[in-house]
Every structure is written in C-alpha cells, then in structure tokens.
Amino acid sequence: MLKKLLISCLLIGLVCCLFAQDSSRHIIDSTSPPIKSENNKSSNFHDVTDPGKLKVVCCDLHPINKKRLWLVAGLHAAFWAGSYVALDKTWYSNYPRSSFHFFNDNSEWEQMDKLGHTWTAYNLGRISGEMWEWTGLSRKRSVIYGGLSAIAYQSIIEIQDGFSAEWGFSWGDMTANVIGAAAYVSQELGWKDQRIQIKMSYWTYDYPAGLIDRRNQLFGKSLAERSLKDYNSQTYWISANLHSFFPKSKLPAWLNLSLGYSADGMLGGTENTWTDKQGNYFDRRDIPRVRRFFISPDIDLTKIKTRSKLLKTIFFTFNILKIPAPAIELNSKGKWVADALYY
C-alpha cells in the first residue's frame, strides 16, 4: 500500500511541478506593453531591451489568474487522490495484493477494455484542457496539460493494477491511454478542433437469470459500476464531424457520422469458463462471444449554437456520449442487422 501511494504521489507531484514551473514564466509586468511586430500585430514577447521594465518574459498574450490556476491544480490533485483511495477500498481491497508486476491482457474482453481506456483518456484530456484554459493559460499549453493530466490519472490506475495479484501493469492499457490523450492533443494543436471524437453508448445487456451472480462478480452490482465496467453493455464510437471536413457543403454543422464497435456474450477474459470461490467450475461456452460493428449518424452537441453558458457546458459534458440513432450492424456471425434505434 505504501509503495503504491508513494509512486502515485510522485506522479501527481511531477505533473504539478511541470505546470507550476511553467506558469511562473507567465507573470506579466503590466507596465510593459507588448511590442509591435512588422505586421503591426502584438508579439507574444515583451521588449527585453529595458530590463528595468521587465520582470519575466511572457509567452502568452493574457495574464494567468493564479487563484484559478491553483484551484484547478488542487481539483486535479484531489480527483486523482480521491479516485485512488476510492478504487483501493471498493475494488482492489477485494483481491489479494502482490509485488509490482506486469500482465499482458491484450487478448482479453475482445479488446473492449482497451477502447474503454482510450475513451476515458480522450475525454479526461478534453475536460482537463478546458479547465486549464479557464486559468488563463494559452490554448496550446492548456491542451498539453490536459493530455498529461489524463495520462497521469490513468497511470495511477495502472500502478494499482500492478500491485494486484488479480491483474498487473498492462502496457496494452497504457498504450490505449496514450492513444486517447494523443487523439485529443493532436487534433486540438493541428486543427484547433475535435473533428473526430471518441464517444460511448450504454445499453444494459440481457443476462440470463442464472448468470446475474457472475455479472455482479465481474462488473459490479450497481448501475454506476456496471456503466463503466460491463463490457457487454458498452459500445465505443469514432464520431466524425462532416461539416468540419467539408466546410463548403450545406451539411448541418452538428451532423456527425460514427463508426462503432461492441462485443457481448463475454463471461470471462478470453473464454466463458470460470471457477468460483467455492471451487465450482462453470463452462458456458454455449453462449457465443459476438463482435459487432456499426455505422450510424450522430450529433456533435458542441456545434449547436447557443448563447447560454449553462447549455454550452451541458452540451460539452454530454458530448462524451453517442446520441441514440438508427444504425447498420455487421457482426462476427456474418449477419447484417438494421437497428431502428441503437444505443
């Protein structure tokens, strides 16, 4: 426990030190106006010819609100630490501890868990980046900090996995985490827009009555737990905004086209066999594990025009989810299915 806490604290401290050191270079002397460049636009740097008028060279056009900066940093640290303690008590404490080790789980759960890591890192980065920008940091720095914050949070979970005898530190999970954060950062720095978003939808999988205990054991008893862990009930989507790619078209600015993936019938990591705590062996290979691929329209809620800051916040937050819509499905049984409304 002490080792895990120490490693996690060091990780949190490293990220906080990075932004603290960087933000210290952004304090502006208000008596020193920005210089004009040849094209008469304000430069990002102050005139350094008069050291008496300049305290620190600044790379941003706007001063940082230090109160907001430390508030956001505190919220991040509290979220990381709180999640660590909560997960340790509610999840990892139910399984035996071990020394730190690695585990290759790339073949498990039909890769649904890897998509979950990608979705989580992407949206944590997106939300974190907005929080950092609220402090007055430049958009570029805010985006980078958002991506780093997402990876730091996901790394803490991997560290906990590494000390659990049930799992282990997974490089596959970490790769998925980096892909999710990079998908956010690269689009924001390159396009200054999230043209391709990573979303999730959830619809409760219909477990047979005799498998409810197995479901609870694997994915939790509450709906809140299962919404994050029940791979049989999740679908992950890559949702592309059409107007962003075809700006001269008359397509609505909010219209997206999504490609989705899900899998169900999974009662174990690689196959539907298991042994319970009483030593009873179960073989449910009669239940097929099915992969499903989808194409469906979607809505980019952030592209809906409104002057309401509250609605903008709501739209931004709920854009992590795919809007229910008709879908065409191709599954691993080779069957095409038309869904009138899929979620």
VENBELDA-V100045 format. One record per residue. N is the residue number from 1. RES is the residue in one letter. D_FIRST is the distance of its C-alpha to the first C-alpha in Angstrom with 1 decimal. Layout:
# VENBELDA-V100045
n->N res->RES d_first->D_FIRST
n->N res->RES d_first->D_FIRST
This chain:
# VENBELDA-V100045
n->1 res->M d_first->0.0
n->2 res->L d_first->3.8
n->3 res->K d_first->5.5
n->4 res->K d_first->5.3
n->5 res->L d_first->6.2
n->6 res->L d_first->8.6
n->7 res->I d_first->10.1
n->8 res->S d_first->10.6
n->9 res->C d_first->12.2
n->10 res->L d_first->14.3
n->11 res->L d_first->15.5
n->12 res->I d_first->16.5
n->13 res->G d_first->18.1
n->14 res->L d_first->20.0
n->15 res->V d_first->21.6
n->16 res->C d_first->22.5
n->17 res->C d_first->24.0
n->18 res->L d_first->26.0
n->19 res->F d_first->27.7
n->20 res->A d_first->28.1
n->21 res->Q d_first->29.9
n->22 res->D d_first->32.0
n->23 res->S d_first->32.9
n->24 res->S d_first->34.2
n->25 res->R d_first->36.9
n->26 res->H d_first->38.2
n->27 res->I d_first->39.6
n->28 res->I d_first->43.3
n->29 res->D d_first->46.2
n->30 res->S d_first->48.3
n->31 res->T d_first->51.5
n->32 res->S d_first->51.2
n->33 res->P d_first->52.3
n->34 res->P d_first->51.3
n->35 res->I d_first->53.9
n->36 res->K d_first->56.0
n->37 res->S d_first->55.9
n->38 res->E d_first->59.0
n->39 res->N d_first->58.8
n->40 res->N d_first->58.5
n->41 res->K d_first->54.9
n->42 res->S d_first->52.4
n->43 res->S d_first->50.3
n->44 res->N d_first->46.5
n->45 res->F d_first->47.1
n->46 res->H d_first->49.0
n->47 res->D d_first->52.0
n->48 res->V d_first->50.8
n->49 res->T d_first->54.4
n->50 res->D d_first->54.1
n->51 res->P d_first->51.0
n->52 res->G d_first->52.0
n->53 res->K d_first->51.5
n->54 res->L d_first->48.2
n->55 res->K d_first->44.8
n->56 res->V d_first->42.5
n->57 res->V d_first->43.4
n->58 res->C d_first->42.2
n->59 res->C d_first->41.5
n->60 res->D d_first->41.5
n->61 res->L d_first->44.6
n->62 res->H d_first->42.9
n->63 res->P d_first->41.1
n->64 res->I d_first->37.5
n->65 res->N d_first->36.8
n->66 res->K d_first->34.1
n->67 res->K d_first->33.3
n->68 res->R d_first->32.6
n->69 res->L d_first->30.7
n->70 res->W d_first->28.2
n->71 res->L d_first->28.1
n->72 res->V d_first->27.3
n->73 res->A d_first->24.6
n->74 res->G d_first->23.1
n->75 res->L d_first->23.3
n->76 res->H d_first->21.6
n->77 res->A d_first->18.7
n->78 res->A d_first->18.5
n->79 res->F d_first->18.8
n->80 res->W d_first->16.0
n->81 res->A d_first->13.6
n->82 res->G d_first->15.0
n->83 res->S d_first->14.8
n->84 res->Y d_first->11.1
n->85 res->V d_first->10.5
n->86 res->A d_first->13.4
n->87 res->L d_first->12.6
n->88 res->D d_first->9.1
n->89 res->K d_first->11.2
n->90 res->T d_first->14.4
n->91 res->W d_first->13.8
n->92 res->Y d_first->10.7
n->93 res->S d_first->10.3
n->94 res->N d_first->13.8
n->95 res->Y d_first->13.0
n->96 res->P d_first->11.7
n->97 res->R d_first->8.7
n->98 res->S d_first->10.0
n->99 res->S d_first->10.2
n->100 res->F d_first->10.9
n->101 res->H d_first->14.4
n->102 res->F d_first->17.2
n->103 res->F d_first->19.2
n->104 res->N d_first->22.7
n->105 res->D d_first->23.3
n->106 res->N d_first->26.4
n->107 res->S d_first->28.7
n->108 res->E d_first->27.0
n->109 res->W d_first->28.1
n->110 res->E d_first->31.2
n->111 res->Q d_first->29.2
n->112 res->M d_first->28.9
n->113 res->D d_first->25.1
n->114 res->K d_first->25.9
n->115 res->L d_first->28.5
n->116 res->G d_first->26.0
n->117 res->H d_first->23.8
n->118 res->T d_first->27.0
n->119 res->W d_first->28.2
n->120 res->T d_first->25.0
n->121 res->A d_first->24.8
n->122 res->Y d_first->28.6
n->123 res->N d_first->28.7
n->124 res->L d_first->25.8
n->125 res->G d_first->27.6
n->126 res->R d_first->30.8
n->127 res->I d_first->29.7
n->128 res->S d_first->27.7
n->129 res->G d_first->30.8
n->130 res->E d_first->33.0
n->131 res->M d_first->30.9
n->132 res->W d_first->31.0
n->133 res->E d_first->34.8
n->134 res->W d_first->35.2
n->135 res->T d_first->34.3
n->136 res->G d_first->37.3
n->137 res->L d_first->35.7
n->138 res->S d_first->38.0
n->139 res->R d_first->37.6
n->140 res->K d_first->36.7
n->141 res->R d_first->33.9
n->142 res->S d_first->32.6
n->143 res->V d_first->32.6
n->144 res->I d_first->30.7
n->145 res->Y d_first->28.1
n->146 res->G d_first->27.8
n->147 res->G d_first->27.2
n->148 res->L d_first->24.6
n->149 res->S d_first->22.8
n->150 res->A d_first->22.8
n->151 res->I d_first->21.5
n->152 res->A d_first->18.7
n->153 res->Y d_first->17.6
n->154 res->Q d_first->17.9
n->155 res->S d_first->16.0
n->156 res->I d_first->12.9
n->157 res->I d_first->13.4
n->158 res->E d_first->14.1
n->159 res->I d_first->10.9
n->160 res->Q d_first->9.1
n->161 res->D d_first->12.0
n->162 res->G d_first->11.5
n->163 res->F d_first->8.4
n->164 res->S d_first->10.4
n->165 res->A d_first->13.2
n->166 res->E d_first->15.4
n->167 res->W d_first->15.6
n->168 res->G d_first->14.8
n->169 res->F d_first->15.4
n->170 res->S d_first->19.0
n->171 res->W d_first->21.5
n->172 res->G d_first->23.8
n->173 res->D d_first->21.7
n->174 res->M d_first->21.3
n->175 res->T d_first->25.1
n->176 res->A d_first->25.7
n->177 res->N d_first->23.7
n->178 res->V d_first->25.8
n->179 res->I d_first->29.0
n->180 res->G d_first->28.4
n->181 res->A d_first->27.8
n->182 res->A d_first->30.7
n->183 res->A d_first->33.0
n->184 res->Y d_first->32.7
n->185 res->V d_first->33.0
n->186 res->S d_first->35.9
n->187 res->Q d_first->38.0
n->188 res->E d_first->37.7
n->189 res->L d_first->38.6
n->190 res->G d_first->41.2
n->191 res->W d_first->42.9
n->192 res->K d_first->41.6
n->193 res->D d_first->41.1
n->194 res->Q d_first->38.9
n->195 res->R d_first->41.7
n->196 res->I d_first->39.4
n->197 res->Q d_first->36.6
n->198 res->I d_first->33.8
n->199 res->K d_first->33.9
n->200 res->M d_first->32.8
n->201 res->S d_first->34.7
n->202 res->Y d_first->33.6
n->203 res->W d_first->35.9
n->204 res->T d_first->34.7
n->205 res->Y d_first->35.2
n->206 res->D d_first->37.5
n->207 res->Y d_first->35.7
n->208 res->P d_first->38.0
n->209 res->A d_first->37.7
n->210 res->G d_first->36.4
n->211 res->L d_first->33.4
n->212 res->I d_first->31.9
n->213 res->D d_first->29.3
n->214 res->R d_first->28.3
n->215 res->R d_first->28.2
n->216 res->N d_first->25.9
n->217 res->Q d_first->23.6
n->218 res->L d_first->23.4
n->219 res->F d_first->23.7
n->220 res->G d_first->23.1
n->221 res->K d_first->25.7
n->222 res->S d_first->26.4
n->223 res->L d_first->28.5
n->224 res->A d_first->26.0
n->225 res->E d_first->23.3
n->226 res->R d_first->26.0
n->227 res->S d_first->27.5
n->228 res->L d_first->24.5
n->229 res->K d_first->23.7
n->230 res->D d_first->27.1
n->231 res->Y d_first->28.5
n->232 res->N d_first->31.7
n->233 res->S d_first->32.5
n->234 res->Q d_first->31.8
n->235 res->T d_first->34.2
n->236 res->Y d_first->33.5
n->237 res->W d_first->36.3
n->238 res->I d_first->37.6
n->239 res->S d_first->40.0
n->240 res->A d_first->42.6
n->241 res->N d_first->44.8
n->242 res->L d_first->48.4
n->243 res->H d_first->50.1
n->244 res->S d_first->47.8
n->245 res->F d_first->49.0
n->246 res->F d_first->52.5
n->247 res->P d_first->53.2
n->248 res->K d_first->57.0
n->249 res->S d_first->56.8
n->250 res->K d_first->57.5
n->251 res->L d_first->54.3
n->252 res->P d_first->52.5
n->253 res->A d_first->49.8
n->254 res->W d_first->47.2
n->255 res->L d_first->47.9
n->256 res->N d_first->45.3
n->257 res->L d_first->45.4
n->258 res->S d_first->42.2
n->259 res->L d_first->41.2
n->260 res->G d_first->38.7
n->261 res->Y d_first->36.7
n->262 res->S d_first->35.2
n->263 res->A d_first->34.7
n->264 res->D d_first->34.7
n->265 res->G d_first->35.1
n->266 res->M d_first->31.6
n->267 res->L d_first->30.0
n->268 res->G d_first->27.7
n->269 res->G d_first->26.4
n->270 res->T d_first->29.5
n->271 res->E d_first->31.8
n->272 res->N d_first->32.5
n->273 res->T d_first->31.6
n->274 res->W d_first->28.7
n->275 res->T d_first->28.0
n->276 res->D d_first->26.6
n->277 res->K d_first->24.5
n->278 res->Q d_first->27.8
n->279 res->G d_first->28.8
n->280 res->N d_first->31.4
n->281 res->Y d_first->32.3
n->282 res->F d_first->33.3
n->283 res->D d_first->35.5
n->284 res->R d_first->36.3
n->285 res->R d_first->37.6
n->286 res->D d_first->40.7
n->287 res->I d_first->38.8
n->288 res->P d_first->39.3
n->289 res->R d_first->36.6
n->290 res->V d_first->38.5
n->291 res->R d_first->37.9
n->292 res->R d_first->39.8
n->293 res->F d_first->41.1
n->294 res->F d_first->42.6
n->295 res->I d_first->44.8
n->296 res->S d_first->45.3
n->297 res->P d_first->46.3
n->298 res->D d_first->43.9
n->299 res->I d_first->44.0
n->300 res->D d_first->42.4
n->301 res->L d_first->42.0
n->302 res->T d_first->41.6
n->303 res->K d_first->45.2
n->304 res->I d_first->46.7
n->305 res->K d_first->48.7
n->306 res->T d_first->48.2
n->307 res->R d_first->48.6
n->308 res->S d_first->46.1
n->309 res->K d_first->42.8
n->310 res->L d_first->41.2
n->311 res->L d_first->42.4
n->312 res->K d_first->41.3
n->313 res->T d_first->37.7
n->314 res->I d_first->37.9
n->315 res->F d_first->39.4
n->316 res->F d_first->36.8
n->317 res->T d_first->33.9
n->318 res->F d_first->35.4
n->319 res->N d_first->36.4
n->320 res->I d_first->33.1
n->321 res->L d_first->34.9
n->322 res->K d_first->37.9
n->323 res->I d_first->41.0
n->324 res->P d_first->42.5
n->325 res->A d_first->45.6
n->326 res->P d_first->47.7
n->327 res->A d_first->46.4
n->328 res->I d_first->47.6
n->329 res->E d_first->45.4
n->330 res->L d_first->45.6
n->331 res->N d_first->43.4
n->332 res->S d_first->42.6
n->333 res->K d_first->45.4
n->334 res->G d_first->47.8
n->335 res->K d_first->48.8
n->336 res->W d_first->49.5
n->337 res->V d_first->48.8
n->338 res->A d_first->50.0
n->339 res->D d_first->47.7
n->340 res->A d_first->49.7
n->341 res->L d_first->46.5
n->342 res->Y d_first->43.1
n->343 res->Y d_first->39.7
